[in-house]
């Protein structure tokens, strides 16, 4: 990681952001250094350009820079994680169903796990195939898998797939997926629009205040 980035941002923020980016999966092209430096440069440009506007410049520059700061991460990372959350959930549902069928025919859980991932083409199985090649160990694969997919209420159950109770864990995952499906769909539909509406309302209120009060206080 770039030393400039390490100096500029708190360690806790960098760790959390890196975890978020990692959850976008192996095909993700976002790199934390590039993301943060690009955002910073764009904020600087927005601030300077808006600062040149007569009367309202200083207020608008602060307003739009702060707005951009939060929306940039939401659009490039958070919204993609939310979309990916549903995709991986659906993939996982299909995967677990096939995995349970495979366990009825073969007691070698890891072999079944690898066979299902090779024969089922999805975002989830592409992650699993990559991890199988990298680690070739059931425990290491599932441990790393939960860090490259969105976080779920059943993430701990995924870890237990490599244990002796793999069938019980798989059944537990499937039951939780089916039980949570409706709730998660509502969350996905409502989370981004609510945030956008909230930002829009705040922005409109502040803009109206600037128009009404600006001339009075800025002469």
PyMOL CGO cylinders between C-alpha atoms (Angstrom):
from pymol import cmd
from pymol.cgo import CYLINDER

trace = [
    CYLINDER, 0.00, 0.00, 0.00, 1.21, 3.49, -0.88, 0.3, 1, 1, 1, 1, 1, 1,
    CYLINDER, 1.21, 3.49, -0.88, 2.92, 5.29, 2.05, 0.3, 1, 1, 1, 1, 1, 1,
    CYLINDER, 2.92, 5.29, 2.05, 1.08, 8.51, 1.19, 0.3, 1, 1, 1, 1, 1, 1,
    CYLINDER, 1.08, 8.51, 1.19, -2.25, 6.70, 1.64, 0.3, 1, 1, 1, 1, 1, 1,
    CYLINDER, -2.25, 6.70, 1.64, -1.10, 5.19, 4.94, 0.3, 1, 1, 1, 1, 1, 1,
    CYLINDER, -1.10, 5.19, 4.94, -0.19, 8.63, 6.28, 0.3, 1, 1, 1, 1, 1, 1,
    CYLINDER, -0.19, 8.63, 6.28, -3.37, 10.30, 5.04, 0.3, 1, 1, 1, 1, 1, 1,
    CYLINDER, -3.37, 10.30, 5.04, -5.97, 7.80, 6.26, 0.3, 1, 1, 1, 1, 1, 1,
    CYLINDER, -5.97, 7.80, 6.26, -6.47, 6.04, 9.64, 0.3, 1, 1, 1, 1, 1, 1,
    CYLINDER, -6.47, 6.04, 9.64, -5.34, 2.41, 9.72, 0.3, 1, 1, 1, 1, 1, 1,
    CYLINDER, -5.34, 2.41, 9.72, -8.79, 1.19, 10.80, 0.3, 1, 1, 1, 1, 1, 1,
    CYLINDER, -8.79, 1.19, 10.80, -10.44, 2.87, 7.81, 0.3, 1, 1, 1, 1, 1, 1,
    CYLINDER, -10.44, 2.87, 7.81, -7.90, 1.36, 5.40, 0.3, 1, 1, 1, 1, 1, 1,
    CYLINDER, -7.90, 1.36, 5.40, -8.38, -2.13, 6.86, 0.3, 1, 1, 1, 1, 1, 1,
    CYLINDER, -8.38, -2.13, 6.86, -12.19, -1.90, 6.62, 0.3, 1, 1, 1, 1, 1, 1,
    CYLINDER, -12.19, -1.90, 6.62, -12.08, -0.47, 3.09, 0.3, 1, 1, 1, 1, 1, 1,
    CYLINDER, -12.08, -0.47, 3.09, -9.67, -3.19, 1.97, 0.3, 1, 1, 1, 1, 1, 1,
    CYLINDER, -9.67, -3.19, 1.97, -12.05, -5.85, 3.34, 0.3, 1, 1, 1, 1, 1, 1,
    CYLINDER, -12.05, -5.85, 3.34, -14.92, -4.26, 1.40, 0.3, 1, 1, 1, 1, 1, 1,
    CYLINDER, -14.92, -4.26, 1.40, -12.94, -4.23, -1.84, 0.3, 1, 1, 1, 1, 1, 1,
    CYLINDER, -12.94, -4.23, -1.84, -11.86, -7.84, -1.32, 0.3, 1, 1, 1, 1, 1, 1,
    CYLINDER, -11.86, -7.84, -1.32, -15.53, -8.88, -1.08, 0.3, 1, 1, 1, 1, 1, 1,
    CYLINDER, -15.53, -8.88, -1.08, -15.97, -7.83, -4.72, 0.3, 1, 1, 1, 1, 1, 1,
    CYLINDER, -15.97, -7.83, -4.72, -14.15, -11.03, -5.69, 0.3, 1, 1, 1, 1, 1, 1,
    CYLINDER, -14.15, -11.03, -5.69, -11.23, -12.15, -7.85, 0.3, 1, 1, 1, 1, 1, 1,
    CYLINDER, -11.23, -12.15, -7.85, -12.42, -10.24, -10.95, 0.3, 1, 1, 1, 1, 1, 1,
    CYLINDER, -12.42, -10.24, -10.95, -12.49, -6.92, -9.12, 0.3, 1, 1, 1, 1, 1, 1,
    CYLINDER, -12.49, -6.92, -9.12, -10.23, -4.29, -10.71, 0.3, 1, 1, 1, 1, 1, 1,
    CYLINDER, -10.23, -4.29, -10.71, -10.40, -1.72, -7.89, 0.3, 1, 1, 1, 1, 1, 1,
    CYLINDER, -10.40, -1.72, -7.89, -7.17, -1.21, -5.95, 0.3, 1, 1, 1, 1, 1, 1,
    CYLINDER, -7.17, -1.21, -5.95, -7.29, 0.65, -2.66, 0.3, 1, 1, 1, 1, 1, 1,
    CYLINDER, -7.29, 0.65, -2.66, -4.41, 3.04, -3.50, 0.3, 1, 1, 1, 1, 1, 1,
    CYLINDER, -4.41, 3.04, -3.50, -5.90, 3.99, -6.87, 0.3, 1, 1, 1, 1, 1, 1,
    CYLINDER, -5.90, 3.99, -6.87, -9.38, 4.34, -5.39, 0.3, 1, 1, 1, 1, 1, 1,
    CYLINDER, -9.38, 4.34, -5.39, -8.32, 6.69, -2.57, 0.3, 1, 1, 1, 1, 1, 1,
    CYLINDER, -8.32, 6.69, -2.57, -5.90, 8.82, -4.59, 0.3, 1, 1, 1, 1, 1, 1,
    CYLINDER, -5.90, 8.82, -4.59, -8.39, 9.19, -7.47, 0.3, 1, 1, 1, 1, 1, 1,
    CYLINDER, -8.39, 9.19, -7.47, -11.15, 10.21, -5.07, 0.3, 1, 1, 1, 1, 1, 1,
    CYLINDER, -11.15, 10.21, -5.07, -8.86, 12.73, -3.38, 0.3, 1, 1, 1, 1, 1, 1,
    CYLINDER, -8.86, 12.73, -3.38, -7.80, 14.30, -6.69, 0.3, 1, 1, 1, 1, 1, 1,
    CYLINDER, -7.80, 14.30, -6.69, -11.39, 14.53, -7.91, 0.3, 1, 1, 1, 1, 1, 1,
    CYLINDER, -11.39, 14.53, -7.91, -12.45, 16.12, -4.61, 0.3, 1, 1, 1, 1, 1, 1,
    CYLINDER, -12.45, 16.12, -4.61, -9.66, 18.68, -5.00, 0.3, 1, 1, 1, 1, 1, 1,
    CYLINDER, -9.66, 18.68, -5.00, -10.73, 19.49, -8.58, 0.3, 1, 1, 1, 1, 1, 1,
    CYLINDER, -10.73, 19.49, -8.58, -14.41, 19.79, -7.60, 0.3, 1, 1, 1, 1, 1, 1,
    CYLINDER, -14.41, 19.79, -7.60, -13.53, 22.05, -4.67, 0.3, 1, 1, 1, 1, 1, 1,
    CYLINDER, -13.53, 22.05, -4.67, -11.29, 24.38, -6.73, 0.3, 1, 1, 1, 1, 1, 1,
    CYLINDER, -11.29, 24.38, -6.73, -13.68, 24.62, -9.70, 0.3, 1, 1, 1, 1, 1, 1,
    CYLINDER, -13.68, 24.62, -9.70, -16.73, 25.40, -7.54, 0.3, 1, 1, 1, 1, 1, 1,
    CYLINDER, -16.73, 25.40, -7.54, -14.72, 27.84, -5.44, 0.3, 1, 1, 1, 1, 1, 1,
    CYLINDER, -14.72, 27.84, -5.44, -14.46, 30.06, -8.54, 0.3, 1, 1, 1, 1, 1, 1,
    CYLINDER, -14.46, 30.06, -8.54, -18.24, 30.55, -8.66, 0.3, 1, 1, 1, 1, 1, 1,
    CYLINDER, -18.24, 30.55, -8.66, -19.16, 34.07, -7.48, 0.3, 1, 1, 1, 1, 1, 1,
    CYLINDER, -19.16, 34.07, -7.48, -21.14, 34.51, -4.23, 0.3, 1, 1, 1, 1, 1, 1,
    CYLINDER, -21.14, 34.51, -4.23, -21.99, 30.85, -3.56, 0.3, 1, 1, 1, 1, 1, 1,
    CYLINDER, -21.99, 30.85, -3.56, -18.63, 29.34, -4.50, 0.3, 1, 1, 1, 1, 1, 1,
    CYLINDER, -18.63, 29.34, -4.50, -17.21, 28.61, -1.06, 0.3, 1, 1, 1, 1, 1, 1,
    CYLINDER, -17.21, 28.61, -1.06, -20.45, 27.06, 0.21, 0.3, 1, 1, 1, 1, 1, 1,
    CYLINDER, -20.45, 27.06, 0.21, -21.03, 25.00, -2.94, 0.3, 1, 1, 1, 1, 1, 1,
    CYLINDER, -21.03, 25.00, -2.94, -17.43, 23.78, -3.00, 0.3, 1, 1, 1, 1, 1, 1,
    CYLINDER, -17.43, 23.78, -3.00, -17.70, 22.36, 0.53, 0.3, 1, 1, 1, 1, 1, 1,
    CYLINDER, -17.70, 22.36, 0.53, -21.18, 20.96, -0.10, 0.3, 1, 1, 1, 1, 1, 1,
    CYLINDER, -21.18, 20.96, -0.10, -20.37, 19.14, -3.34, 0.3, 1, 1, 1, 1, 1, 1,
    CYLINDER, -20.37, 19.14, -3.34, -16.98, 17.90, -2.15, 0.3, 1, 1, 1, 1, 1, 1,
    CYLINDER, -16.98, 17.90, -2.15, -18.50, 16.27, 0.95, 0.3, 1, 1, 1, 1, 1, 1,
    CYLINDER, -18.50, 16.27, 0.95, -21.36, 14.84, -1.12, 0.3, 1, 1, 1, 1, 1, 1,
    CYLINDER, -21.36, 14.84, -1.12, -18.93, 13.41, -3.68, 0.3, 1, 1, 1, 1, 1, 1,
    CYLINDER, -18.93, 13.41, -3.68, -16.73, 11.92, -0.94, 0.3, 1, 1, 1, 1, 1, 1,
    CYLINDER, -16.73, 11.92, -0.94, -19.52, 9.66, 0.32, 0.3, 1, 1, 1, 1, 1, 1,
    CYLINDER, -19.52, 9.66, 0.32, -21.27, 8.94, -2.98, 0.3, 1, 1, 1, 1, 1, 1,
    CYLINDER, -21.27, 8.94, -2.98, -18.01, 7.87, -4.66, 0.3, 1, 1, 1, 1, 1, 1,
    CYLINDER, -18.01, 7.87, -4.66, -17.56, 4.92, -2.28, 0.3, 1, 1, 1, 1, 1, 1,
    CYLINDER, -17.56, 4.92, -2.28, -21.27, 4.11, -2.35, 0.3, 1, 1, 1, 1, 1, 1,
    CYLINDER, -21.27, 4.11, -2.35, -21.42, 3.93, -6.15, 0.3, 1, 1, 1, 1, 1, 1,
    CYLINDER, -21.42, 3.93, -6.15, -18.12, 2.16, -6.82, 0.3, 1, 1, 1, 1, 1, 1,
    CYLINDER, -18.12, 2.16, -6.82, -18.04, -0.26, -3.88, 0.3, 1, 1, 1, 1, 1, 1,
    CYLINDER, -18.04, -0.26, -3.88, -21.12, -0.44, -1.65, 0.3, 1, 1, 1, 1, 1, 1,
    CYLINDER, -21.12, -0.44, -1.65, -23.70, -0.68, -4.44, 0.3, 1, 1, 1, 1, 1, 1,
    CYLINDER, -23.70, -0.68, -4.44, -21.67, -3.42, -6.16, 0.3, 1, 1, 1, 1, 1, 1,
    CYLINDER, -21.67, -3.42, -6.16, -21.42, -5.42, -2.92, 0.3, 1, 1, 1, 1, 1, 1,
    CYLINDER, -21.42, -5.42, -2.92, -25.20, -5.17, -2.49, 0.3, 1, 1, 1, 1, 1, 1,
    CYLINDER, -25.20, -5.17, -2.49, -25.78, -6.45, -6.04, 0.3, 1, 1, 1, 1, 1, 1,
    CYLINDER, -25.78, -6.45, -6.04, -23.20, -9.19, -5.56, 0.3, 1, 1, 1, 1, 1, 1,
    CYLINDER, -23.20, -9.19, -5.56, -24.83, -10.20, -2.27, 0.3, 1, 1, 1, 1, 1, 1,
    CYLINDER, -24.83, -10.20, -2.27, -27.95, -11.42, -4.06, 0.3, 1, 1, 1, 1, 1, 1,
    CYLINDER, -27.95, -11.42, -4.06, -26.02, -13.06, -6.91, 0.3, 1, 1, 1, 1, 1, 1,
    CYLINDER, -26.02, -13.06, -6.91, -23.78, -15.05, -4.55, 0.3, 1, 1, 1, 1, 1, 1,
    CYLINDER, -23.78, -15.05, -4.55, -26.75, -15.94, -2.36, 0.3, 1, 1, 1, 1, 1, 1,
    CYLINDER, -26.75, -15.94, -2.36, -28.56, -17.46, -5.36, 0.3, 1, 1, 1, 1, 1, 1,
    CYLINDER, -28.56, -17.46, -5.36, -25.37, -19.22, -6.48, 0.3, 1, 1, 1, 1, 1, 1,
    CYLINDER, -25.37, -19.22, -6.48, -24.85, -20.59, -2.98, 0.3, 1, 1, 1, 1, 1, 1,
    CYLINDER, -24.85, -20.59, -2.98, -28.39, -21.93, -2.82, 0.3, 1, 1, 1, 1, 1, 1,
    CYLINDER, -28.39, -21.93, -2.82, -27.87, -23.92, -6.04, 0.3, 1, 1, 1, 1, 1, 1,
    CYLINDER, -27.87, -23.92, -6.04, -24.37, -25.01, -4.98, 0.3, 1, 1, 1, 1, 1, 1,
    CYLINDER, -24.37, -25.01, -4.98, -25.49, -26.32, -1.58, 0.3, 1, 1, 1, 1, 1, 1,
    CYLINDER, -25.49, -26.32, -1.58, -28.38, -28.26, -3.10, 0.3, 1, 1, 1, 1, 1, 1,
    CYLINDER, -28.38, -28.26, -3.10, -25.99, -30.02, -5.50, 0.3, 1, 1, 1, 1, 1, 1,
    CYLINDER, -25.99, -30.02, -5.50, -23.42, -30.47, -2.73, 0.3, 1, 1, 1, 1, 1, 1,
    CYLINDER, -23.42, -30.47, -2.73, -25.98, -32.24, -0.53, 0.3, 1, 1, 1, 1, 1, 1,
    CYLINDER, -25.98, -32.24, -0.53, -26.98, -34.48, -3.45, 0.3, 1, 1, 1, 1, 1, 1,
    CYLINDER, -26.98, -34.48, -3.45, -23.32, -35.31, -4.00, 0.3, 1, 1, 1, 1, 1, 1,
    CYLINDER, -23.32, -35.31, -4.00, -22.80, -36.21, -0.34, 0.3, 1, 1, 1, 1, 1, 1,
    CYLINDER, -22.80, -36.21, -0.34, -25.53, -38.82, -0.67, 0.3, 1, 1, 1, 1, 1, 1,
    CYLINDER, -25.53, -38.82, -0.67, -23.38, -40.56, -3.30, 0.3, 1, 1, 1, 1, 1, 1,
    CYLINDER, -23.38, -40.56, -3.30, -19.89, -39.94, -1.91, 0.3, 1, 1, 1, 1, 1, 1,
    CYLINDER, -19.89, -39.94, -1.91, -18.56, -39.51, 1.65, 0.3, 1, 1, 1, 1, 1, 1,
    CYLINDER, -18.56, -39.51, 1.65, -15.50, -37.53, 0.55, 0.3, 1, 1, 1, 1, 1, 1,
    CYLINDER, -15.50, -37.53, 0.55, -16.82, -34.03, 1.27, 0.3, 1, 1, 1, 1, 1, 1,
    CYLINDER, -16.82, -34.03, 1.27, -13.90, -32.12, -0.25, 0.3, 1, 1, 1, 1, 1, 1,
    CYLINDER, -13.90, -32.12, -0.25, -14.01, -34.19, -3.45, 0.3, 1, 1, 1, 1, 1, 1,
    CYLINDER, -14.01, -34.19, -3.45, -17.75, -33.48, -3.78, 0.3, 1, 1, 1, 1, 1, 1,
    CYLINDER, -17.75, -33.48, -3.78, -17.08, -29.80, -3.04, 0.3, 1, 1, 1, 1, 1, 1,
    CYLINDER, -17.08, -29.80, -3.04, -14.49, -29.60, -5.84, 0.3, 1, 1, 1, 1, 1, 1,
    CYLINDER, -14.49, -29.60, -5.84, -16.59, -31.58, -8.31, 0.3, 1, 1, 1, 1, 1, 1,
    CYLINDER, -16.59, -31.58, -8.31, -19.63, -29.35, -7.82, 0.3, 1, 1, 1, 1, 1, 1,
    CYLINDER, -19.63, -29.35, -7.82, -17.53, -26.19, -8.19, 0.3, 1, 1, 1, 1, 1, 1,
    CYLINDER, -17.53, -26.19, -8.19, -15.95, -27.50, -11.42, 0.3, 1, 1, 1, 1, 1, 1,
    CYLINDER, -15.95, -27.50, -11.42, -19.23, -28.53, -13.02, 0.3, 1, 1, 1, 1, 1, 1,
    CYLINDER, -19.23, -28.53, -13.02, -21.34, -25.53, -11.98, 0.3, 1, 1, 1, 1, 1, 1,
    CYLINDER, -21.34, -25.53, -11.98, -20.50, -22.24, -13.68, 0.3, 1, 1, 1, 1, 1, 1,
    CYLINDER, -20.50, -22.24, -13.68, -21.33, -19.23, -11.50, 0.3, 1, 1, 1, 1, 1, 1,
    CYLINDER, -21.33, -19.23, -11.50, -19.69, -16.26, -9.78, 0.3, 1, 1, 1, 1, 1, 1,
    CYLINDER, -19.69, -16.26, -9.78, -19.42, -18.33, -6.60, 0.3, 1, 1, 1, 1, 1, 1,
    CYLINDER, -19.42, -18.33, -6.60, -17.88, -21.42, -8.21, 0.3, 1, 1, 1, 1, 1, 1,
    CYLINDER, -17.88, -21.42, -8.21, -15.31, -19.31, -10.07, 0.3, 1, 1, 1, 1, 1, 1,
    CYLINDER, -15.31, -19.31, -10.07, -14.18, -18.00, -6.68, 0.3, 1, 1, 1, 1, 1, 1,
    CYLINDER, -14.18, -18.00, -6.68, -14.07, -21.56, -5.30, 0.3, 1, 1, 1, 1, 1, 1,
    CYLINDER, -14.07, -21.56, -5.30, -12.15, -22.97, -8.30, 0.3, 1, 1, 1, 1, 1, 1,
    CYLINDER, -12.15, -22.97, -8.30, -9.57, -20.18, -7.93, 0.3, 1, 1, 1, 1, 1, 1,
    CYLINDER, -9.57, -20.18, -7.93, -9.20, -20.88, -4.20, 0.3, 1, 1, 1, 1, 1, 1,
    CYLINDER, -9.20, -20.88, -4.20, -8.97, -24.64, -4.77, 0.3, 1, 1, 1, 1, 1, 1,
    CYLINDER, -8.97, -24.64, -4.77, -6.03, -24.08, -7.12, 0.3, 1, 1, 1, 1, 1, 1,
    CYLINDER, -6.03, -24.08, -7.12, -4.37, -21.70, -4.69, 0.3, 1, 1, 1, 1, 1, 1,
    CYLINDER, -4.37, -21.70, -4.69, -4.76, -23.70, -1.46, 0.3, 1, 1, 1, 1, 1, 1,
    CYLINDER, -4.76, -23.70, -1.46, -5.92, -27.26, -2.29, 0.3, 1, 1, 1, 1, 1, 1,
    CYLINDER, -5.92, -27.26, -2.29, -7.06, -27.64, 1.32, 0.3, 1, 1, 1, 1, 1, 1,
    CYLINDER, -7.06, -27.64, 1.32, -10.73, -27.71, 2.31, 0.3, 1, 1, 1, 1, 1, 1,
    CYLINDER, -10.73, -27.71, 2.31, -10.32, -25.67, 5.48, 0.3, 1, 1, 1, 1, 1, 1,
    CYLINDER, -10.32, -25.67, 5.48, -8.16, -22.99, 3.82, 0.3, 1, 1, 1, 1, 1, 1,
    CYLINDER, -8.16, -22.99, 3.82, -10.55, -22.74, 0.88, 0.3, 1, 1, 1, 1, 1, 1,
    CYLINDER, -10.55, -22.74, 0.88, -13.69, -22.10, 2.96, 0.3, 1, 1, 1, 1, 1, 1,
    CYLINDER, -13.69, -22.10, 2.96, -11.78, -19.79, 5.33, 0.3, 1, 1, 1, 1, 1, 1,
    CYLINDER, -11.78, -19.79, 5.33, -10.71, -17.59, 2.42, 0.3, 1, 1, 1, 1, 1, 1,
    CYLINDER, -10.71, -17.59, 2.42, -14.02, -17.96, 0.61, 0.3, 1, 1, 1, 1, 1, 1,
    CYLINDER, -14.02, -17.96, 0.61, -15.94, -16.03, 3.26, 0.3, 1, 1, 1, 1, 1, 1,
    CYLINDER, -15.94, -16.03, 3.26, -13.55, -13.09, 2.85, 0.3, 1, 1, 1, 1, 1, 1,
    CYLINDER, -13.55, -13.09, 2.85, -14.13, -12.74, -0.92, 0.3, 1, 1, 1, 1, 1, 1,
    CYLINDER, -14.13, -12.74, -0.92, -17.93, -12.93, -0.86, 0.3, 1, 1, 1, 1, 1, 1,
    CYLINDER, -17.93, -12.93, -0.86, -20.42, -10.61, 0.90, 0.3, 1, 1, 1, 1, 1, 1,
    CYLINDER, -20.42, -10.61, 0.90, -20.92, -11.18, 4.63, 0.3, 1, 1, 1, 1, 1, 1,
    CYLINDER, -20.92, -11.18, 4.63, -23.96, -13.29, 5.52, 0.3, 1, 1, 1, 1, 1, 1,
    CYLINDER, -23.96, -13.29, 5.52, -25.67, -14.42, 8.72, 0.3, 1, 1, 1, 1, 1, 1,
    CYLINDER, -25.67, -14.42, 8.72, -24.60, -17.96, 7.80, 0.3, 1, 1, 1, 1, 1, 1,
    CYLINDER, -24.60, -17.96, 7.80, -20.90, -17.19, 7.15, 0.3, 1, 1, 1, 1, 1, 1,
    CYLINDER, -20.90, -17.19, 7.15, -19.92, -19.28, 10.19, 0.3, 1, 1, 1, 1, 1, 1,
    CYLINDER, -19.92, -19.28, 10.19, -21.84, -22.22, 8.71, 0.3, 1, 1, 1, 1, 1, 1,
    CYLINDER, -21.84, -22.22, 8.71, -19.76, -21.93, 5.53, 0.3, 1, 1, 1, 1, 1, 1,
    CYLINDER, -19.76, -21.93, 5.53, -16.63, -22.30, 7.66, 0.3, 1, 1, 1, 1, 1, 1,
    CYLINDER, -16.63, -22.30, 7.66, -18.06, -25.51, 9.11, 0.3, 1, 1, 1, 1, 1, 1,
    CYLINDER, -18.06, -25.51, 9.11, -18.35, -27.13, 5.67, 0.3, 1, 1, 1, 1, 1, 1,
    CYLINDER, -18.35, -27.13, 5.67, -14.82, -28.47, 6.11, 0.3, 1, 1, 1, 1, 1, 1,
    CYLINDER, -14.82, -28.47, 6.11, -15.69, -30.09, 9.46, 0.3, 1, 1, 1, 1, 1, 1,
    CYLINDER, -15.69, -30.09, 9.46, -16.99, -33.60, 10.16, 0.3, 1, 1, 1, 1, 1, 1,
    CYLINDER, -16.99, -33.60, 10.16, -20.51, -32.13, 10.37, 0.3, 1, 1, 1, 1, 1, 1,
    CYLINDER, -20.51, -32.13, 10.37, -20.38, -30.88, 6.79, 0.3, 1, 1, 1, 1, 1, 1,
    CYLINDER, -20.38, -30.88, 6.79, -23.83, -32.22, 5.88, 0.3, 1, 1, 1, 1, 1, 1,
    CYLINDER, -23.83, -32.22, 5.88, -25.47, -30.59, 8.91, 0.3, 1, 1, 1, 1, 1, 1,
    CYLINDER, -25.47, -30.59, 8.91, -23.68, -27.31, 8.11, 0.3, 1, 1, 1, 1, 1, 1,
    CYLINDER, -23.68, -27.31, 8.11, -24.79, -27.45, 4.47, 0.3, 1, 1, 1, 1, 1, 1,
    CYLINDER, -24.79, -27.45, 4.47, -28.39, -28.08, 5.49, 0.3, 1, 1, 1, 1, 1, 1,
    CYLINDER, -28.39, -28.08, 5.49, -28.15, -25.19, 7.96, 0.3, 1, 1, 1, 1, 1, 1,
    CYLINDER, -28.15, -25.19, 7.96, -26.89, -22.86, 5.23, 0.3, 1, 1, 1, 1, 1, 1,
    CYLINDER, -26.89, -22.86, 5.23, -29.68, -23.87, 2.87, 0.3, 1, 1, 1, 1, 1, 1,
    CYLINDER, -29.68, -23.87, 2.87, -32.36, -23.39, 5.53, 0.3, 1, 1, 1, 1, 1, 1,
    CYLINDER, -32.36, -23.39, 5.53, -31.03, -19.93, 6.42, 0.3, 1, 1, 1, 1, 1, 1,
    CYLINDER, -31.03, -19.93, 6.42, -30.83, -18.91, 2.76, 0.3, 1, 1, 1, 1, 1, 1,
    CYLINDER, -30.83, -18.91, 2.76, -34.44, -19.88, 2.18, 0.3, 1, 1, 1, 1, 1, 1,
    CYLINDER, -34.44, -19.88, 2.18, -35.58, -18.22, 5.43, 0.3, 1, 1, 1, 1, 1, 1,
    CYLINDER, -35.58, -18.22, 5.43, -33.69, -14.97, 4.77, 0.3, 1, 1, 1, 1, 1, 1,
    CYLINDER, -33.69, -14.97, 4.77, -34.44, -14.71, 1.06, 0.3, 1, 1, 1, 1, 1, 1,
    CYLINDER, -34.44, -14.71, 1.06, -37.47, -12.44, 1.30, 0.3, 1, 1, 1, 1, 1, 1,
    CYLINDER, -37.47, -12.44, 1.30, -35.86, -10.17, 3.90, 0.3, 1, 1, 1, 1, 1, 1,
    CYLINDER, -35.86, -10.17, 3.90, -32.67, -9.77, 1.86, 0.3, 1, 1, 1, 1, 1, 1,
    CYLINDER, -32.67, -9.77, 1.86, -34.60, -8.99, -1.32, 0.3, 1, 1, 1, 1, 1, 1,
    CYLINDER, -34.60, -8.99, -1.32, -36.44, -6.18, 0.47, 0.3, 1, 1, 1, 1, 1, 1,
    CYLINDER, -36.44, -6.18, 0.47, -33.15, -4.89, 1.87, 0.3, 1, 1, 1, 1, 1, 1,
    CYLINDER, -33.15, -4.89, 1.87, -31.50, -4.84, -1.56, 0.3, 1, 1, 1, 1, 1, 1,
    CYLINDER, -31.50, -4.84, -1.56, -34.44, -3.03, -3.13, 0.3, 1, 1, 1, 1, 1, 1,
    CYLINDER, -34.44, -3.03, -3.13, -34.71, -0.40, -0.40, 0.3, 1, 1, 1, 1, 1, 1,
    CYLINDER, -34.71, -0.40, -0.40, -31.14, 0.30, 0.78, 0.3, 1, 1, 1, 1, 1, 1,
    CYLINDER, -31.14, 0.30, 0.78, -29.70, 2.27, -2.15, 0.3, 1, 1, 1, 1, 1, 1,
    CYLINDER, -29.70, 2.27, -2.15, -32.83, 4.29, -3.09, 0.3, 1, 1, 1, 1, 1, 1,
    CYLINDER, -32.83, 4.29, -3.09, -33.33, 5.38, 0.53, 0.3, 1, 1, 1, 1, 1, 1,
    CYLINDER, -33.33, 5.38, 0.53, -29.76, 6.64, 0.76, 0.3, 1, 1, 1, 1, 1, 1,
    CYLINDER, -29.76, 6.64, 0.76, -30.03, 8.45, -2.58, 0.3, 1, 1, 1, 1, 1, 1,
    CYLINDER, -30.03, 8.45, -2.58, -33.34, 10.06, -1.57, 0.3, 1, 1, 1, 1, 1, 1,
    CYLINDER, -33.34, 10.06, -1.57, -31.83, 11.13, 1.76, 0.3, 1, 1, 1, 1, 1, 1,
    CYLINDER, -31.83, 11.13, 1.76, -28.82, 12.74, 0.10, 0.3, 1, 1, 1, 1, 1, 1,
    CYLINDER, -28.82, 12.74, 0.10, -31.10, 14.40, -2.47, 0.3, 1, 1, 1, 1, 1, 1,
    CYLINDER, -31.10, 14.40, -2.47, -33.37, 15.89, 0.21, 0.3, 1, 1, 1, 1, 1, 1,
    CYLINDER, -33.37, 15.89, 0.21, -30.40, 17.20, 2.21, 0.3, 1, 1, 1, 1, 1, 1,
    CYLINDER, -30.40, 17.20, 2.21, -28.87, 18.63, -0.94, 0.3, 1, 1, 1, 1, 1, 1,
    CYLINDER, -28.87, 18.63, -0.94, -32.10, 20.39, -1.96, 0.3, 1, 1, 1, 1, 1, 1,
    CYLINDER, -32.10, 20.39, -1.96, -32.61, 21.85, 1.51, 0.3, 1, 1, 1, 1, 1, 1,
    CYLINDER, -32.61, 21.85, 1.51, -29.03, 23.18, 1.63, 0.3, 1, 1, 1, 1, 1, 1,
    CYLINDER, -29.03, 23.18, 1.63, -29.32, 24.58, -1.90, 0.3, 1, 1, 1, 1, 1, 1,
    CYLINDER, -29.32, 24.58, -1.90, -32.55, 26.41, -1.00, 0.3, 1, 1, 1, 1, 1, 1,
    CYLINDER, -32.55, 26.41, -1.00, -30.90, 27.82, 2.13, 0.3, 1, 1, 1, 1, 1, 1,
    CYLINDER, -30.90, 27.82, 2.13, -27.97, 29.05, 0.05, 0.3, 1, 1, 1, 1, 1, 1,
    CYLINDER, -27.97, 29.05, 0.05, -30.28, 30.73, -2.46, 0.3, 1, 1, 1, 1, 1, 1,
    CYLINDER, -30.28, 30.73, -2.46, -32.41, 32.36, 0.26, 0.3, 1, 1, 1, 1, 1, 1,
    CYLINDER, -32.41, 32.36, 0.26, -29.72, 33.30, 2.79, 0.3, 1, 1, 1, 1, 1, 1,
    CYLINDER, -29.72, 33.30, 2.79, -26.64, 33.58, 0.57, 0.3, 1, 1, 1, 1, 1, 1,
    CYLINDER, -26.64, 33.58, 0.57, -27.08, 37.17, -0.62, 0.3, 1, 1, 1, 1, 1, 1,
    CYLINDER, -27.08, 37.17, -0.62, -27.87, 38.35, 2.91, 0.3, 1, 1, 1, 1, 1, 1,
    CYLINDER, -27.87, 38.35, 2.91, -24.73, 36.93, 4.58, 0.3, 1, 1, 1, 1, 1, 1,
    CYLINDER, -24.73, 36.93, 4.58, -22.30, 37.11, 1.69, 0.3, 1, 1, 1, 1, 1, 1,
    CYLINDER, -22.30, 37.11, 1.69, -23.27, 40.63, 0.67, 0.3, 1, 1, 1, 1, 1, 1,
]
cmd.load_cgo(trace, "trace")
